[in-house]
Amino acid sequence: MLIKPKEQTPTPSEHATYILFGLVMEGSLDGGEFPVVIDGSFKGDIAANELIISEQGSVTGKIKASSVKINGKFSGEIICESLTVRATGKVEGEVQADALSIDLGAEVIGSISRVNREL
């Protein structure tokens, strides 16, 4: 039997940008080389090395990142190297990814195409 290791979310002591639960933000966010974790609600453009949308998190807009993990809700456009949509995740819109993983139970509505590794 294979046991999947539990996925680690960066802890607050690590370098990361957090949109905390209950916080509603709008605008543009550039996380640089550090992870961006969305526990609240964000509307706008996000550029990051790694983006994690938690189960209670939601993002509406455009994402450009190396790695995107969605446990919550996303609506808009994603351009990334690697996209993982967990069982609790919902994606609606246009996806361009080099690698894609969708867990059983996840919802993906829209178009999916492959993008070059060079973003």
VMD Tcl script that builds the backbone (N, CA, C; Angstrom):
set m [mol new atoms 357]
animate dup $m
set s [atomselect $m all]
$s set {name element resname resid chain x y z} {
  {N N MET 1 A 0.842 -1.173 0.000}
  {CA C MET 1 A 0.000 0.000 0.000}
  {C C MET 1 A 0.890 1.240 0.000}
  {N N LEU 2 A 0.574 2.174 -0.868}
  {CA C LEU 2 A 1.320 3.425 -0.936}
  {C C LEU 2 A 0.716 4.435 0.020}
  {N N ILE 3 A 1.551 5.103 0.747}
  {CA C ILE 3 A 1.095 6.161 1.644}
  {C C ILE 3 A 1.665 7.463 1.142}
  {N N LYS 4 A 0.769 8.387 0.823}
  {CA C LYS 4 A 1.183 9.700 0.351}
  {C C LYS 4 A 1.647 10.538 1.527}
  {N N PRO 5 A 2.795 11.183 1.427}
  {CA C PRO 5 A 3.199 12.074 2.513}
  {C C PRO 5 A 2.251 13.279 2.581}
  {N N LYS 6 A 1.971 13.714 3.797}
  {CA C LYS 6 A 1.085 14.862 3.969}
  {C C LYS 6 A 1.759 16.109 3.418}
  {N N GLU 7 A 1.005 16.857 2.627}
  {CA C GLU 7 A 1.547 18.069 2.013}
  {C C GLU 7 A 1.741 19.140 3.085}
  {N N GLN 8 A 2.888 19.762 3.045}
  {CA C GLN 8 A 3.219 20.793 4.018}
  {C C GLN 8 A 2.892 22.169 3.475}
  {N N THR 9 A 2.181 22.959 4.248}
  {CA C THR 9 A 1.956 24.357 3.932}
  {C C THR 9 A 3.006 25.146 4.686}
  {N N PRO 10 A 3.639 26.139 4.063}
  {CA C PRO 10 A 4.661 26.904 4.775}
  {C C PRO 10 A 4.121 27.474 6.085}
  {N N THR 11 A 4.931 27.411 7.107}
  {CA C THR 11 A 4.531 27.947 8.397}
  {C C THR 11 A 4.832 29.444 8.434}
  {N N PRO 12 A 4.136 30.200 9.305}
  {CA C PRO 12 A 4.365 31.647 9.360}
  {C C PRO 12 A 5.809 32.051 9.641}
  {N N SER 13 A 6.596 31.154 10.237}
  {CA C SER 13 A 7.988 31.509 10.516}
  {C C SER 13 A 8.847 31.491 9.255}
  {N N GLU 14 A 8.376 30.815 8.196}
  {CA C GLU 14 A 9.112 30.788 6.940}
  {C C GLU 14 A 8.778 32.037 6.127}
  {N N HIS 15 A 9.604 32.330 5.148}
  {CA C HIS 15 A 9.358 33.466 4.265}
  {C C HIS 15 A 8.230 33.118 3.307}
  {N N ALA 16 A 7.130 33.794 3.426}
  {CA C ALA 16 A 5.983 33.578 2.541}
  {C C ALA 16 A 5.052 34.770 2.675}
  {N N THR 17 A 4.195 34.946 1.679}
  {CA C THR 17 A 3.167 35.976 1.731}
  {C C THR 17 A 1.849 35.283 2.029}
  {N N TYR 18 A 1.133 35.760 3.049}
  {CA C TYR 18 A -0.128 35.155 3.461}
  {C C TYR 18 A -1.277 36.142 3.313}
  {N N ILE 19 A -2.378 35.661 2.744}
  {CA C ILE 19 A -3.661 36.368 2.802}
  {C C ILE 19 A -4.479 35.529 3.771}
  {N N LEU 20 A -4.641 35.997 4.977}
  {CA C LEU 20 A -5.259 35.206 6.042}
  {C C LEU 20 A -6.765 35.073 5.875}
  {N N PHE 21 A -7.319 34.015 6.480}
  {CA C PHE 21 A -8.756 33.753 6.464}
  {C C PHE 21 A -9.507 34.982 6.984}
  {N N GLY 22 A -10.564 35.364 6.289}
  {CA C GLY 22 A -11.371 36.524 6.676}
  {C C GLY 22 A -10.925 37.814 6.004}
  {N N LEU 23 A -9.733 37.815 5.419}
  {CA C LEU 23 A -9.205 39.005 4.751}
  {C C LEU 23 A -9.638 39.002 3.294}
  {N N VAL 24 A -10.126 40.130 2.806}
  {CA C VAL 24 A -10.533 40.285 1.415}
  {C C VAL 24 A -9.630 41.340 0.792}
  {N N MET 25 A -8.920 40.956 -0.289}
  {CA C MET 25 A -7.992 41.885 -0.922}
  {C C MET 25 A -8.248 41.946 -2.416}
  {N N GLU 26 A -7.909 43.099 -3.006}
  {CA C GLU 26 A -8.048 43.299 -4.438}
  {C C GLU 26 A -6.830 44.063 -4.924}
  {N N GLY 27 A -6.291 43.653 -6.090}
  {CA C GLY 27 A -5.139 44.352 -6.651}
  {C C GLY 27 A -4.211 43.403 -7.362}
  {N N SER 28 A -2.905 43.722 -7.344}
  {CA C SER 28 A -1.874 42.884 -7.952}
  {C C SER 28 A -0.888 42.479 -6.878}
  {N N LEU 29 A -0.453 41.229 -6.930}
  {CA C LEU 29 A 0.454 40.696 -5.924}
  {C C LEU 29 A 1.614 39.999 -6.616}
  {N N ASP 30 A 2.847 40.386 -6.264}
  {CA C ASP 30 A 4.044 39.734 -6.778}
  {C C ASP 30 A 4.777 39.124 -5.595}
  {N N GLY 31 A 4.724 37.800 -5.495}
  {CA C GLY 31 A 5.347 37.106 -4.375}
  {C C GLY 31 A 6.830 36.873 -4.546}
  {N N GLY 32 A 7.361 37.183 -5.725}
  {CA C GLY 32 A 8.782 36.971 -5.968}
  {C C GLY 32 A 9.124 35.498 -5.883}
  {N N GLU 33 A 10.243 35.183 -5.228}
  {CA C GLU 33 A 10.699 33.793 -5.126}
  {C C GLU 33 A 10.069 33.044 -3.955}
  {N N PHE 34 A 9.277 33.724 -3.140}
  {CA C PHE 34 A 8.694 33.093 -1.964}
  {C C PHE 34 A 7.279 32.596 -2.232}
  {N N PRO 35 A 6.820 31.599 -1.466}
  {CA C PRO 35 A 5.452 31.096 -1.642}
  {C C PRO 35 A 4.406 32.144 -1.277}
  {N N VAL 36 A 3.257 32.054 -1.941}
  {CA C VAL 36 A 2.094 32.873 -1.611}
  {C C VAL 36 A 0.995 31.900 -1.183}
  {N N VAL 37 A 0.431 32.139 -0.003}
  {CA C VAL 37 A -0.619 31.276 0.537}
  {C C VAL 37 A -1.880 32.101 0.706}
  {N N ILE 38 A -2.972 31.671 0.067}
  {CA C ILE 38 A -4.247 32.386 0.145}
  {C C ILE 38 A -5.211 31.586 1.006}
  {N N ASP 39 A -5.487 32.089 2.205}
  {CA C ASP 39 A -6.497 31.504 3.093}
  {C C ASP 39 A -7.771 32.333 3.054}
  {N N GLY 40 A -7.660 33.573 2.604}
  {CA C GLY 40 A -8.798 34.493 2.524}
  {C C GLY 40 A -9.301 34.587 1.093}
  {N N SER 41 A -9.611 35.809 0.669}
  {CA C SER 41 A -10.158 36.043 -0.662}
  {C C SER 41 A -9.308 37.095 -1.380}
  {N N PHE 42 A -8.943 36.803 -2.636}
  {CA C PHE 42 A -8.122 37.729 -3.409}
  {C C PHE 42 A -8.715 37.867 -4.802}
  {N N LYS 43 A -8.793 39.124 -5.278}
  {CA C LYS 43 A -9.263 39.403 -6.633}
  {C C LYS 43 A -8.204 40.234 -7.326}
  {N N GLY 44 A -7.686 39.710 -8.455}
  {CA C GLY 44 A -6.664 40.435 -9.196}
  {C C GLY 44 A -5.616 39.505 -9.764}
  {N N ASP 45 A -4.433 40.058 -10.061}
  {CA C ASP 45 A -3.344 39.304 -10.668}
  {C C ASP 45 A -2.340 38.882 -9.607}
  {N N ILE 46 A -1.869 37.622 -9.730}
  {CA C ILE 46 A -0.851 37.107 -8.814}
  {C C ILE 46 A 0.289 36.524 -9.636}
  {N N ALA 47 A 1.512 36.946 -9.318}
  {CA C ALA 47 A 2.732 36.366 -9.879}
  {C C ALA 47 A 3.523 35.808 -8.702}
  {N N ALA 48 A 3.930 34.544 -8.802}
  {CA C ALA 48 A 4.646 33.925 -7.682}
  {C C ALA 48 A 5.427 32.718 -8.163}
  {N N ASN 49 A 6.406 32.330 -7.374}
  {CA C ASN 49 A 7.105 31.087 -7.636}
  {C C ASN 49 A 6.179 29.920 -7.297}
  {N N GLU 50 A 5.556 29.957 -6.128}
  {CA C GLU 50 A 4.625 28.931 -5.679}
  {C C GLU 50 A 3.377 29.601 -5.109}
  {N N LEU 51 A 2.206 29.134 -5.518}
  {CA C LEU 51 A 0.944 29.653 -5.008}
  {C C LEU 51 A 0.135 28.502 -4.445}
  {N N ILE 52 A -0.361 28.677 -3.227}
  {CA C ILE 52 A -1.217 27.682 -2.585}
  {C C ILE 52 A -2.518 28.367 -2.199}
  {N N ILE 53 A -3.635 27.835 -2.700}
  {CA C ILE 53 A -4.953 28.314 -2.294}
  {C C ILE 53 A -5.520 27.263 -1.352}
  {N N SER 54 A -5.726 27.637 -0.082}
  {CA C SER 54 A -6.208 26.678 0.912}
  {C C SER 54 A -7.688 26.354 0.695}
  {N N GLU 55 A -8.216 25.398 1.464}
  {CA C GLU 55 A -9.622 24.990 1.328}
  {C C GLU 55 A -10.583 26.153 1.489}
  {N N GLN 56 A -10.304 27.070 2.399}
  {CA C GLN 56 A -11.200 28.202 2.616}
  {C C GLN 56 A -10.832 29.406 1.744}
  {N N GLY 57 A -9.745 29.305 0.980}
  {CA C GLY 57 A -9.286 30.404 0.150}
  {C C GLY 57 A -9.984 30.471 -1.200}
  {N N SER 58 A -10.028 31.686 -1.753}
  {CA C SER 58 A -10.585 31.866 -3.093}
  {C C SER 58 A -9.827 32.972 -3.820}
  {N N VAL 59 A -9.628 32.752 -5.127}
  {CA C VAL 59 A -8.928 33.726 -5.970}
  {C C VAL 59 A -9.713 33.885 -7.263}
  {N N THR 60 A -9.905 35.141 -7.661}
  {CA C THR 60 A -10.507 35.470 -8.949}
  {C C THR 60 A -9.525 36.380 -9.665}
  {N N GLY 61 A -9.098 35.980 -10.876}
  {CA C GLY 61 A -8.158 36.816 -11.604}
  {C C GLY 61 A -7.231 36.007 -12.469}
  {N N LYS 62 A -5.971 36.470 -12.560}
  {CA C LYS 62 A -4.971 35.828 -13.403}
  {C C LYS 62 A -3.777 35.432 -12.553}
  {N N ILE 63 A -3.342 34.176 -12.709}
  {CA C ILE 63 A -2.196 33.664 -11.969}
  {C C ILE 63 A -1.098 33.298 -12.954}
  {N N LYS 64 A 0.126 33.720 -12.642}
  {CA C LYS 64 A 1.303 33.282 -13.380}
  {C C LYS 64 A 2.313 32.821 -12.334}
  {N N ALA 65 A 2.594 31.504 -12.322}
  {CA C ALA 65 A 3.457 30.944 -11.288}
  {C C ALA 65 A 4.134 29.681 -11.793}
  {N N SER 66 A 5.187 29.270 -11.097}
  {CA C SER 66 A 5.831 28.001 -11.431}
  {C C SER 66 A 4.965 26.844 -10.962}
  {N N SER 67 A 4.530 26.903 -9.694}
  {CA C SER 67 A 3.749 25.827 -9.102}
  {C C SER 67 A 2.479 26.392 -8.468}
  {N N VAL 68 A 1.340 25.772 -8.781}
  {CA C VAL 68 A 0.054 26.197 -8.207}
  {C C VAL 68 A -0.631 24.977 -7.614}
  {N N LYS 69 A -1.073 25.102 -6.358}
  {CA C LYS 69 A -1.824 24.041 -5.680}
  {C C LYS 69 A -3.145 24.635 -5.224}
  {N N ILE 70 A -4.252 24.042 -5.683}
  {CA C ILE 70 A -5.572 24.585 -5.374}
  {C C ILE 70 A -6.367 23.597 -4.536}
  {N N ASN 71 A -6.677 24.018 -3.319}
  {CA C ASN 71 A -7.535 23.262 -2.416}
  {C C ASN 71 A -8.889 23.951 -2.286}
  {N N GLY 72 A -8.949 25.234 -2.629}
  {CA C GLY 72 A -10.156 26.055 -2.521}
  {C C GLY 72 A -10.728 26.367 -3.889}
  {N N LYS 73 A -11.094 27.648 -4.100}
  {CA C LYS 73 A -11.758 28.045 -5.339}
  {C C LYS 73 A -10.904 29.016 -6.146}
  {N N PHE 74 A -10.904 28.809 -7.471}
  {CA C PHE 74 A -10.228 29.719 -8.380}
  {C C PHE 74 A -11.102 29.949 -9.596}
  {N N SER 75 A -11.154 31.215 -10.046}
  {CA C SER 75 A -11.874 31.569 -11.257}
  {C C SER 75 A -11.014 32.554 -12.038}
  {N N GLY 76 A -10.748 32.236 -13.321}
  {CA C GLY 76 A -9.952 33.139 -14.143}
  {C C GLY 76 A -9.007 32.398 -15.051}
  {N N GLU 77 A -7.736 32.866 -15.107}
  {CA C GLU 77 A -6.731 32.300 -16.000}
  {C C GLU 77 A -5.488 31.919 -15.204}
  {N N ILE 78 A -4.978 30.723 -15.476}
  {CA C ILE 78 A -3.753 30.245 -14.828}
  {C C ILE 78 A -2.734 29.905 -15.906}
  {N N ILE 79 A -1.514 30.417 -15.744}
  {CA C ILE 79 A -0.386 30.029 -16.578}
  {C C ILE 79 A 0.694 29.556 -15.611}
  {N N CYS 80 A 1.054 28.263 -15.709}
  {CA C CYS 80 A 2.020 27.722 -14.760}
  {C C CYS 80 A 2.752 26.519 -15.344}
  {N N GLU 81 A 3.829 26.120 -14.666}
  {CA C GLU 81 A 4.541 24.906 -15.049}
  {C C GLU 81 A 3.813 23.690 -14.490}
  {N N SER 82 A 3.371 23.772 -13.233}
  {CA C SER 82 A 2.759 22.630 -12.559}
  {C C SER 82 A 1.498 23.072 -11.814}
  {N N LEU 83 A 0.382 22.394 -12.102}
  {CA C LEU 83 A -0.889 22.690 -11.426}
  {C C LEU 83 A -1.406 21.426 -10.771}
  {N N THR 84 A -1.743 21.533 -9.485}
  {CA C THR 84 A -2.359 20.440 -8.739}
  {C C THR 84 A -3.685 20.943 -8.201}
  {N N VAL 85 A -4.772 20.255 -8.551}
  {CA C VAL 85 A -6.097 20.582 -8.033}
  {C C VAL 85 A -6.482 19.444 -7.103}
  {N N ARG 86 A -6.585 19.742 -5.813}
  {CA C ARG 86 A -6.915 18.739 -4.802}
  {C C ARG 86 A -8.410 18.429 -4.826}
  {N N ALA 87 A -8.819 17.383 -4.119}
  {CA C ALA 87 A -10.213 16.920 -4.109}
  {C C ALA 87 A -11.193 18.010 -3.697}
  {N N THR 88 A -10.762 18.947 -2.856}
  {CA C THR 88 A -11.633 20.032 -2.393}
  {C C THR 88 A -11.571 21.252 -3.308}
  {N N GLY 89 A -10.748 21.188 -4.354}
  {CA C GLY 89 A -10.523 22.342 -5.229}
  {C C GLY 89 A -11.553 22.477 -6.336}
  {N N LYS 90 A -11.763 23.736 -6.730}
  {CA C LYS 90 A -12.658 24.043 -7.848}
  {C C LYS 90 A -11.978 25.095 -8.711}
  {N N VAL 91 A -11.808 24.785 -10.000}
  {CA C VAL 91 A -11.178 25.694 -10.949}
  {C C VAL 91 A -12.174 25.964 -12.065}
  {N N GLU 92 A -12.354 27.243 -12.368}
  {CA C GLU 92 A -13.244 27.640 -13.450}
  {C C GLU 92 A -12.508 28.667 -14.296}
  {N N GLY 93 A -12.303 28.345 -15.589}
  {CA C GLY 93 A -11.631 29.296 -16.463}
  {C C GLY 93 A -10.670 28.633 -17.410}
  {N N GLU 94 A -9.582 29.350 -17.721}
  {CA C GLU 94 A -8.594 28.898 -18.699}
  {C C GLU 94 A -7.320 28.485 -17.980}
  {N N VAL 95 A -6.861 27.266 -18.264}
  {CA C VAL 95 A -5.649 26.738 -17.643}
  {C C VAL 95 A -4.616 26.444 -18.716}
  {N N GLN 96 A -3.390 26.944 -18.518}
  {CA C GLN 96 A -2.237 26.612 -19.365}
  {C C GLN 96 A -1.165 26.094 -18.425}
  {N N ALA 97 A -0.865 24.797 -18.514}
  {CA C ALA 97 A 0.102 24.182 -17.606}
  {C C ALA 97 A 0.926 23.150 -18.350}
  {N N ASP 98 A 2.186 22.983 -17.921}
  {CA C ASP 98 A 3.028 21.953 -18.503}
  {C C ASP 98 A 2.714 20.601 -17.857}
  {N N ALA 99 A 2.453 20.598 -16.552}
  {CA C ALA 99 A 2.101 19.378 -15.820}
  {C C ALA 99 A 0.814 19.638 -15.044}
  {N N LEU 100 A -0.099 18.663 -15.055}
  {CA C LEU 100 A -1.405 18.836 -14.435}
  {C C LEU 100 A -1.786 17.596 -13.645}
  {N N SER 101 A -2.253 17.808 -12.409}
  {CA C SER 101 A -2.732 16.721 -11.564}
  {C C SER 101 A -4.074 17.137 -10.979}
  {N N ILE 102 A -5.095 16.293 -11.189}
  {CA C ILE 102 A -6.435 16.580 -10.677}
  {C C ILE 102 A -6.878 15.406 -9.825}
  {N N ASP 103 A -7.116 15.650 -8.539}
  {CA C ASP 103 A -7.566 14.595 -7.634}
  {C C ASP 103 A -9.024 14.244 -7.882}
  {N N LEU 104 A -9.388 13.023 -7.549}
  {CA C LEU 104 A -10.769 12.579 -7.636}
  {C C LEU 104 A -11.639 13.465 -6.748}
  {N N GLY 105 A -12.714 14.006 -7.291}
  {CA C GLY 105 A -13.602 14.886 -6.536}
  {C C GLY 105 A -13.399 16.360 -6.844}
  {N N ALA 106 A -12.270 16.709 -7.434}
  {CA C ALA 106 A -12.005 18.106 -7.797}
  {C C ALA 106 A -12.886 18.494 -8.974}
  {N N GLU 107 A -13.174 19.797 -9.091}
  {CA C GLU 107 A -13.965 20.304 -10.207}
  {C C GLU 107 A -13.093 21.210 -11.069}
  {N N VAL 108 A -13.072 20.931 -12.375}
  {CA C VAL 108 A -12.356 21.779 -13.319}
  {C C VAL 108 A -13.296 22.049 -14.485}
  {N N ILE 109 A -13.648 23.322 -14.662}
  {CA C ILE 109 A -14.573 23.732 -15.708}
  {C C ILE 109 A -13.870 24.776 -16.564}
  {N N GLY 110 A -13.772 24.520 -17.876}
  {CA C GLY 110 A -13.124 25.477 -18.757}
  {C C GLY 110 A -12.183 24.793 -19.708}
  {N N SER 111 A -11.178 25.534 -20.188}
  {CA C SER 111 A -10.238 24.979 -21.162}
  {C C SER 111 A -8.894 24.690 -20.510}
  {N N ILE 112 A -8.251 23.627 -20.998}
  {CA C ILE 112 A -6.941 23.241 -20.507}
  {C C ILE 112 A -6.035 23.052 -21.707}
  {N N SER 113 A -4.856 23.667 -21.682}
  {CA C SER 113 A -3.873 23.477 -22.736}
  {C C SER 113 A -2.484 23.397 -22.124}
  {N N ARG 114 A -1.564 22.855 -22.899}
  {CA C ARG 114 A -0.201 22.703 -22.422}
  {C C ARG 114 A 0.619 23.923 -22.807}
  {N N VAL 115 A 1.452 24.364 -21.878}
  {CA C VAL 115 A 2.301 25.528 -22.099}
  {C C VAL 115 A 3.760 25.091 -22.027}
  {N N ASN 116 A 4.638 25.796 -22.706}
  {CA C ASN 116 A 6.073 25.523 -22.608}
  {C C ASN 116 A 6.576 25.755 -21.199}
  {N N ARG 117 A 7.670 25.092 -20.832}
  {CA C ARG 117 A 8.255 25.287 -19.506}
  {C C ARG 117 A 8.797 26.699 -19.318}
  {N N GLU 118 A 9.111 27.374 -20.393}
  {CA C GLU 118 A 9.623 28.737 -20.293}
  {C C GLU 118 A 8.452 29.705 -20.186}
  {N N LEU 119 A 8.238 30.257 -18.989}
  {CA C LEU 119 A 7.132 31.199 -18.786}
  {C C LEU 119 A 7.650 32.563 -19.072}
}
mol reanalyze $m
mol bondsrecalc $m
mol representation Tube
mol addrep $m
